[in-house]
Amino acid sequence: MPTYESNGRTYEVDEDGFLTDPNLWSDQVAKDFCPVEGVADLTEEHWKVIKYIRDYYLQFGIAPMVRKLCKETGVPLSRVYELFPSGPAKGACKLAGLPKPTGCV
C-alpha cells in the first residue's frame, strides 16, 4: 500500500493519493495534504467547502455533486477551482479525507 508523508506523519493512501481510511481524517490531515494539492493555506472558505463535503459524505456515503456543493456553500464553481487548483473531485475531496470519487463531483 502506498503512503504519503508530511510533517513527520505517514498516511496510507491509494494509488491516486487519497486517504484509504476516511475515518482517520482530521483537520491536521487536511493541512498535511495541502502541499500535494497546491494549496498554500487553508482559509475559512477552504474549510467551508471541506466541511460541507465531509459532512455530506458522512451522511450519504458519497461525495456531493458539484452543483449541490456550490449551491449549499454559496461558493461559485470558479472560486472552488481557485481554492482547490486540482478541482473539487481531486483536491477538495482529497483534503476532506474522502475516497477517490467515482462519479461526477
PyRosetta script that sets phi, psi and omega in degrees:
from pyrosetta import init, pose_from_sequence

init()
pose = pose_from_sequence("MPTYESNGRTYEVDEDGFLTDPNLWSDQVAKDFCPVEGVADLTEEHWKVIKYIRDYYLQFGIAPMVRKLCKETGVPLSRVYELFPSGPAKGACKLAGLPKPTGCV")
pose.set_psi(1, 130.1)
pose.set_omega(1, 178.2)
pose.set_phi(2, -67.8)
pose.set_psi(2, 158.0)
pose.set_omega(2, 177.1)
pose.set_phi(3, -130.7)
pose.set_psi(3, 160.6)
pose.set_omega(3, 175.4)
pose.set_phi(4, -127.3)
pose.set_psi(4, 131.8)
pose.set_omega(4, -180.0)
pose.set_phi(5, -115.9)
pose.set_psi(5, 137.0)
pose.set_omega(5, 178.1)
pose.set_phi(6, -156.1)
pose.set_psi(6, 132.8)
pose.set_omega(6, 176.6)
pose.set_phi(7, 52.5)
pose.set_psi(7, 38.1)
pose.set_omega(7, 178.1)
pose.set_phi(8, 79.2)
pose.set_psi(8, 5.4)
pose.set_omega(8, 178.6)
pose.set_phi(9, -112.5)
pose.set_psi(9, 145.9)
pose.set_omega(9, 179.9)
pose.set_phi(10, -118.2)
pose.set_psi(10, 134.1)
pose.set_omega(10, -179.2)
pose.set_phi(11, -123.3)
pose.set_psi(11, 138.6)
pose.set_omega(11, 172.5)
pose.set_phi(12, -80.0)
pose.set_psi(12, 128.7)
pose.set_omega(12, -178.3)
pose.set_phi(13, -130.4)
pose.set_psi(13, 164.1)
pose.set_omega(13, 175.4)
pose.set_phi(14, -84.5)
pose.set_psi(14, -174.2)
pose.set_omega(14, -176.7)
pose.set_phi(15, -65.2)
pose.set_psi(15, -16.1)
pose.set_omega(15, 178.7)
pose.set_phi(16, -102.5)
pose.set_psi(16, 5.7)
pose.set_omega(16, 176.7)
pose.set_phi(17, 86.4)
pose.set_psi(17, 11.8)
pose.set_omega(17, 178.1)
pose.set_phi(18, -87.1)
pose.set_psi(18, 142.5)
pose.set_omega(18, 177.4)
pose.set_phi(19, -54.7)
pose.set_psi(19, 131.1)
pose.set_omega(19, -177.1)
pose.set_phi(20, -78.0)
pose.set_psi(20, -26.6)
pose.set_omega(20, 179.6)
pose.set_phi(21, -122.2)
pose.set_psi(21, 99.5)
pose.set_omega(21, -178.6)
pose.set_phi(22, -58.5)
pose.set_psi(22, -20.3)
pose.set_omega(22, 179.6)
pose.set_phi(23, -71.6)
pose.set_psi(23, -15.2)
pose.set_omega(23, 179.9)
pose.set_phi(24, -88.2)
pose.set_psi(24, 1.2)
pose.set_omega(24, -177.2)
pose.set_phi(25, -67.3)
pose.set_psi(25, 146.3)
pose.set_omega(25, 172.2)
pose.set_phi(26, -152.3)
pose.set_psi(26, 171.7)
pose.set_omega(26, 175.9)
pose.set_phi(27, -56.4)
pose.set_psi(27, -35.9)
pose.set_omega(27, -179.7)
pose.set_phi(28, -64.7)
pose.set_psi(28, -37.1)
pose.set_omega(28, 177.7)
pose.set_phi(29, -60.0)
pose.set_psi(29, -46.2)
pose.set_omega(29, 179.3)
pose.set_phi(30, -57.8)
pose.set_psi(30, -44.8)
pose.set_omega(30, 179.3)
pose.set_phi(31, -63.6)
pose.set_psi(31, -40.7)
pose.set_omega(31, -178.4)
pose.set_phi(32, -68.2)
pose.set_psi(32, -28.7)
pose.set_omega(32, -178.5)
pose.set_phi(33, -86.9)
pose.set_psi(33, -7.8)
pose.set_omega(33, -179.1)
pose.set_phi(34, -53.4)
pose.set_psi(34, -47.3)
pose.set_omega(34, -176.4)
pose.set_phi(35, -57.3)
pose.set_psi(35, -38.9)
pose.set_omega(35, -178.2)
pose.set_phi(36, -72.5)
pose.set_psi(36, -16.6)
pose.set_omega(36, 179.8)
pose.set_phi(37, -104.9)
pose.set_psi(37, 5.8)
pose.set_omega(37, 177.1)
pose.set_phi(38, 72.3)
pose.set_psi(38, 25.9)
pose.set_omega(38, 179.0)
pose.set_phi(39, -105.7)
pose.set_psi(39, 119.7)
pose.set_omega(39, -177.0)
pose.set_phi(40, -76.9)
pose.set_psi(40, -49.6)
pose.set_omega(40, -177.3)
pose.set_phi(41, -138.9)
pose.set_psi(41, 142.4)
pose.set_omega(41, 176.5)
pose.set_phi(42, -89.7)
pose.set_psi(42, 116.4)
pose.set_omega(42, 179.3)
pose.set_phi(43, -94.3)
pose.set_psi(43, 176.3)
pose.set_omega(43, 176.0)
pose.set_phi(44, -57.2)
pose.set_psi(44, -37.3)
pose.set_omega(44, -179.7)
pose.set_phi(45, -65.9)
pose.set_psi(45, -40.9)
pose.set_omega(45, 174.8)
pose.set_phi(46, -58.0)
pose.set_psi(46, -49.9)
pose.set_omega(46, -177.0)
pose.set_phi(47, -62.2)
pose.set_psi(47, -36.0)
pose.set_omega(47, 178.8)
pose.set_phi(48, -59.4)
pose.set_psi(48, -45.5)
pose.set_omega(48, 179.6)
pose.set_phi(49, -69.3)
pose.set_psi(49, -47.4)
pose.set_omega(49, -178.9)
pose.set_phi(50, -59.3)
pose.set_psi(50, -48.1)
pose.set_omega(50, -178.1)
pose.set_phi(51, -65.0)
pose.set_psi(51, -38.8)
pose.set_omega(51, 178.4)
pose.set_phi(52, -62.5)
pose.set_psi(52, -48.2)
pose.set_omega(52, -180.0)
pose.set_phi(53, -60.3)
pose.set_psi(53, -44.1)
pose.set_omega(53, -178.7)
pose.set_phi(54, -63.1)
pose.set_psi(54, -48.8)
pose.set_omega(54, -179.9)
pose.set_phi(55, -62.0)
pose.set_psi(55, -41.7)
pose.set_omega(55, 179.5)
pose.set_phi(56, -62.1)
pose.set_psi(56, -45.4)
pose.set_omega(56, 179.3)
pose.set_phi(57, -60.6)
pose.set_psi(57, -44.4)
pose.set_omega(57, -179.4)
pose.set_phi(58, -65.0)
pose.set_psi(58, -31.6)
pose.set_omega(58, -179.7)
pose.set_phi(59, -80.6)
pose.set_psi(59, -41.2)
pose.set_omega(59, -172.1)
pose.set_phi(60, -112.9)
pose.set_psi(60, -10.9)
pose.set_omega(60, 178.2)
pose.set_phi(61, 80.1)
pose.set_psi(61, 6.8)
pose.set_omega(61, 176.8)
pose.set_phi(62, -141.4)
pose.set_psi(62, 163.8)
pose.set_omega(62, 175.8)
pose.set_phi(63, -77.0)
pose.set_psi(63, 148.7)
pose.set_omega(63, 178.4)
pose.set_phi(64, -72.0)
pose.set_psi(64, 154.0)
pose.set_omega(64, 173.8)
pose.set_phi(65, -69.0)
pose.set_psi(65, 149.9)
pose.set_omega(65, -177.0)
pose.set_phi(66, -55.9)
pose.set_psi(66, -43.0)
pose.set_omega(66, -179.3)
pose.set_phi(67, -57.3)
pose.set_psi(67, -44.8)
pose.set_omega(67, 179.1)
pose.set_phi(68, -67.1)
pose.set_psi(68, -43.0)
pose.set_omega(68, 178.0)
pose.set_phi(69, -55.1)
pose.set_psi(69, -49.7)
pose.set_omega(69, -178.3)
pose.set_phi(70, -65.5)
pose.set_psi(70, -42.4)
pose.set_omega(70, -179.1)
pose.set_phi(71, -64.5)
pose.set_psi(71, -47.1)
pose.set_omega(71, -175.2)
pose.set_phi(72, -73.6)
pose.set_psi(72, -30.6)
pose.set_omega(72, -179.4)
pose.set_phi(73, -94.2)
pose.set_psi(73, -18.2)
pose.set_omega(73, -176.2)
pose.set_phi(74, 76.2)
pose.set_psi(74, 12.7)
pose.set_omega(74, 179.9)
pose.set_phi(75, -99.4)
pose.set_psi(75, 115.5)
pose.set_omega(75, -180.0)
pose.set_phi(76, -62.8)
pose.set_psi(76, 153.0)
pose.set_omega(76, -177.5)
pose.set_phi(77, -57.1)
pose.set_psi(77, -40.1)
pose.set_omega(77, 179.4)
pose.set_phi(78, -60.6)
pose.set_psi(78, -36.1)
pose.set_omega(78, 178.8)
pose.set_phi(79, -71.8)
pose.set_psi(79, -36.8)
pose.set_omega(79, 177.4)
pose.set_phi(80, -58.0)
pose.set_psi(80, -41.5)
pose.set_omega(80, 178.9)
pose.set_phi(81, -70.2)
pose.set_psi(81, -28.1)
pose.set_omega(81, 174.6)
pose.set_phi(82, -70.7)
pose.set_psi(82, -40.3)
pose.set_omega(82, -179.5)
pose.set_phi(83, -70.7)
pose.set_psi(83, -40.5)
pose.set_omega(83, -177.3)
pose.set_phi(84, -125.1)
pose.set_psi(84, 88.9)
pose.set_omega(84, -173.9)
pose.set_phi(85, -53.0)
pose.set_psi(85, -29.6)
pose.set_omega(85, 179.0)
pose.set_phi(86, -88.0)
pose.set_psi(86, 3.3)
pose.set_omega(86, 173.4)
pose.set_phi(87, 98.7)
pose.set_psi(87, 171.5)
pose.set_omega(87, -178.3)
pose.set_phi(88, -67.9)
pose.set_psi(88, -37.2)
pose.set_omega(88, -177.5)
pose.set_phi(89, -70.9)
pose.set_psi(89, -45.1)
pose.set_omega(89, -177.0)
pose.set_phi(90, -86.0)
pose.set_psi(90, -59.8)
pose.set_omega(90, -173.2)
pose.set_phi(91, -70.6)
pose.set_psi(91, -55.9)
pose.set_omega(91, -176.0)
pose.set_phi(92, -65.1)
pose.set_psi(92, -43.6)
pose.set_omega(92, -179.8)
pose.set_phi(93, -66.7)
pose.set_psi(93, -36.4)
pose.set_omega(93, 178.8)
pose.set_phi(94, -64.9)
pose.set_psi(94, -44.8)
pose.set_omega(94, -179.7)
pose.set_phi(95, -69.1)
pose.set_psi(95, -24.8)
pose.set_omega(95, 177.3)
pose.set_phi(96, -82.8)
pose.set_psi(96, -2.7)
pose.set_omega(96, 176.4)
pose.set_phi(97, 79.7)
pose.set_psi(97, 16.2)
pose.set_omega(97, 180.0)
pose.set_phi(98, -82.6)
pose.set_psi(98, 158.1)
pose.set_omega(98, 170.7)
pose.set_phi(99, -68.3)
pose.set_psi(99, 163.7)
pose.set_omega(99, 179.6)
pose.set_phi(100, -58.4)
pose.set_psi(100, 124.5)
pose.set_omega(100, 179.4)
pose.set_phi(101, -63.1)
pose.set_psi(101, 144.0)
pose.set_omega(101, -179.0)
pose.set_phi(102, -96.5)
pose.set_psi(102, -24.0)
pose.set_omega(102, -177.9)
pose.set_phi(103, -109.2)
pose.set_psi(103, -156.2)
pose.set_omega(103, -179.7)
pose.set_phi(104, -89.4)
pose.set_psi(104, 108.6)
pose.set_omega(104, -179.9)
pose.set_phi(105, -86.6)
pose.dump_pdb("model.pdb")
